[in-house]
Amino acid sequence: MAVDAIRKRRSIRKYEDREVTEEQITQVLEAARCAPSWKNQQTWQFLVVKDAEKRQEIADILEGNPARKGIAQAPVLIVVCADPALSGVENGKEYYMVDVGIVMDHIMLEAADMGLGTVFVGWYDEDRVRQALGVPDQFRIVGMTPLGYPAKEPKPIPRKELDELVHRETW
Ligand SMILES: Cc1cc2nc3c(=O)[nH]c(=O)nc-3n(C[C@H](O)[C@H](O)[C@H](O)COP(=O)(O)O)c2cc1C
């Protein structure tokens, strides 16, 4: 699955008005649950929002964010939170951010494999989202994604060439 899904995944910001089943949501969350994490602490928590008014409220908070409309359109919003106290900090690197990055990738790739769209949304007023969703203070709201059927398949966004990125033996 992974290789095909890696190639076909795009950030989806427009969604069809079409339901996603509980089974599909569970399949995506099961993929998330398999993600590796710092000392296997699994510091993440997932908040699934289906209520249309609540999604609209979150979309309103995200004014200016290109993913905003998709949050109101897609039938499901998955919000990924993490407890930094459960995770490690080494050399100033806070690993809960890495853990959630991996979890989000599992979500996005599993969804792509199922023909569903997602987009990692990381830019928002965290305090306002916290208040709207009742997330306890101990958790950071690291990211969220709509989950639904893509209304259109966007063109691939360019990537740097490997020769700009890869060093061998020494830098
Ligand atoms: C950590 C992170 C945060 C992001 N935050 C947002 C966001 O707030 N809004 C948005 O529209 N896209 C967001 N994106 C999506 C990126 O813009 C997108 O992945 C990038 O442009 C490449 O496009 P592609 O995913 O279609 O390949 C985010 C992506 C990552 C990894």
The ligand as an SDF file (V2000), in Angstrom:
LIG
                    3D

 31 33  0  0  0  0  0  0  0  0999 V2000
    3.2270   20.4560    9.3660 C   0  0  0  0  0  0  0  0  0  0  0  0
    2.3380   20.8740    8.2140 C   0  0  0  0  0  0  0  0  0  0  0  0
    1.4330   21.9000    8.3960 C   0  0  0  0  0  0  0  0  0  0  0  0
    0.5880   22.2900    7.3440 C   0  0  0  0  0  0  0  0  0  0  0  0
   -0.3530   23.2580    7.5680 N   0  0  0  0  0  0  0  0  0  0  0  0
   -1.2030   23.5870    6.5730 C   0  0  0  0  0  0  0  0  0  0  0  0
   -2.2360   24.5250    6.8150 C   0  0  0  0  0  0  0  0  0  0  0  0
   -2.4030   25.0620    7.9230 O   0  0  0  0  0  0  0  0  0  0  0  0
   -3.0690   24.8180    5.7810 N   0  0  0  0  0  0  0  0  0  0  0  0
   -2.9490   24.2390    4.5520 C   0  0  0  0  0  0  0  0  0  0  0  0
   -3.7530   24.5530    3.6630 O   0  0  0  0  0  0  0  0  0  0  0  0
   -1.9730   23.3270    4.2930 N   0  0  0  0  0  0  0  0  0  0  0  0
   -1.1070   22.9930    5.2770 C   0  0  0  0  0  0  0  0  0  0  0  0
   -0.1440   22.0340    5.0450 N   0  0  0  0  0  0  0  0  0  0  0  0
   -0.0830   21.3460    3.7310 C   0  0  0  0  0  0  0  0  0  0  0  0
    1.1240   21.7900    2.8780 C   0  0  0  0  0  0  0  0  0  0  0  0
    0.8900   23.0890    2.4040 O   0  0  0  0  0  0  0  0  0  0  0  0
    1.2990   20.7710    1.7230 C   0  0  0  0  0  0  0  0  0  0  0  0
    1.5950   19.5090    2.2460 O   0  0  0  0  0  0  0  0  0  0  0  0
    2.4360   21.1930    0.7560 C   0  0  0  0  0  0  0  0  0  0  0  0
    2.1010   22.3910    0.0990 O   0  0  0  0  0  0  0  0  0  0  0  0
    2.7100   20.1320   -0.3080 C   0  0  0  0  0  0  0  0  0  0  0  0
    1.5180   19.8100   -1.0380 O   0  0  0  0  0  0  0  0  0  0  0  0
    0.9810   18.3160   -1.1390 P   0  0  0  0  0  0  0  0  0  0  0  0
    0.6630   17.8670    0.2810 O   0  0  0  0  0  0  0  0  0  0  0  0
   -0.2680   18.3720   -1.9850 O   0  0  0  0  0  0  0  0  0  0  0  0
    2.0460   17.4820   -1.7520 O   0  0  0  0  0  0  0  0  0  0  0  0
    0.6870   21.6400    6.0820 C   0  0  0  0  0  0  0  0  0  0  0  0
    1.5990   20.5960    5.9260 C   0  0  0  0  0  0  0  0  0  0  0  0
    2.4060   20.1950    6.9690 C   0  0  0  0  0  0  0  0  0  0  0  0
    3.3370   19.0200    6.7880 C   0  0  0  0  0  0  0  0  0  0  0  0
  1  2  1  0
  2  3  1  0
  2 30  2  0
  3  4  2  0
  4  5  1  0
  4 28  1  0
  5  6  2  0
  6  7  1  0
  6 13  1  0
  7  8  2  0
  7  9  1  0
  9 10  1  0
 10 11  2  0
 10 12  1  0
 12 13  2  0
 13 14  1  0
 14 15  1  0
 14 28  1  0
 15 16  1  0
 16 17  1  0
 16 18  1  0
 18 19  1  0
 18 20  1  0
 20 21  1  0
 20 22  1  0
 22 23  1  0
 23 24  1  0
 24 25  2  0
 24 26  1  0
 24 27  1  0
 28 29  2  0
 29 30  1  0
 30 31  1  0
M  END
$$$$
